[in-house]
Amino acid sequence: MGNTTALLADSIFREHLAGREHPERPERYDAVAGALERSGLASRMKRIAIRVATEEELGLCHTKEYLKVARRDVETGHPFLSTGDTDITRNSWDVASRAVGGVLNAVDAVMTSKARNAFCAVRPPGHHATAARGMGFCLFNNVAIAARYAQRRHGAQRVLIADWDVHHGNGTQDIFYADPTVFFFSTHQWPLYPGTGRADERGAGLGEGATLNCPFPAGSGRREIVGAFENALVPQMEAFRPDLVLISAGFDSREGDLLGRFTLSDNDFAELTRILMGVAERHSGSRVVSLLEGGYNLSGLASAAVSHVQALMDGVD
Ligand SMILES: [Zn+2]
């Protein structure tokens, strides 16, 4: 039981933005969940249930004011969040708060050794949402809330968040910018939305040095990104020694994506996964929780997710 990979996948994640023309569309969930089923992986995984995240849990990383605004926008039928470029439908609060709650169930499973690691096939994504502002297709910062929850609920001291989405995880960076207990590492295309993530953004105050950005130009791929994980991230983890490794797993850094221009292959995502599992095996009791972020080419998203999950299940060489 403790050596299994857990899966959070629930068809409610396809209901946000149903019927709307948008790149962050319900078919993304179908592509990932369907591919995990067809590959035979899903049936070998321990299933994680969804639940509604409480306002207190959402408030681990978001301001009361933002939660009030976001709820009002959804309830009044606004087509998008008034704080930024995130389309919403009437059920978006329900779906997004269940995504967060499911992720927290996955954190519970991994922190209590009921599973070794977990993959969360959630929509909407989260890494662009700051404490006070949903933006970039994101309502709640799923990965940031997971990190804080692991600290508050399970006593994790230090958490690594590694973000390989083609976009910079500005929200995650912002939430932990002055916090030395959460290390944020990101590889991303530069220049690109949202415009943050320069190499000289390294954290502030006590958090200085606990943010590590590796921006790369369009056309970058395995050499740059696998290289950054191996040569920039891994050595720093010897000093940081995370108790938990979280992954912002965006597959828009794969070749053929509609929004990104990186050239990572499915095998490269397996390799990135193995590098992070190596960090987790060395420091974190092998605890890894991975969350879906972007990825807009449906077939590429599906095959990259399968490769990533297969690597989570295979373990460290
Ligand atoms: Zn992205």
Boltz pocket constraint, residues with backbone or C-beta under 6 A from the ligand:
constraints:
  - pocket:
      binder: B
      contacts: [[A, 165], [A, 166], [A, 167], [A, 250], [A, 252], [A, 293], [A, 294], [A, 295]]
      max_distance: 6.0
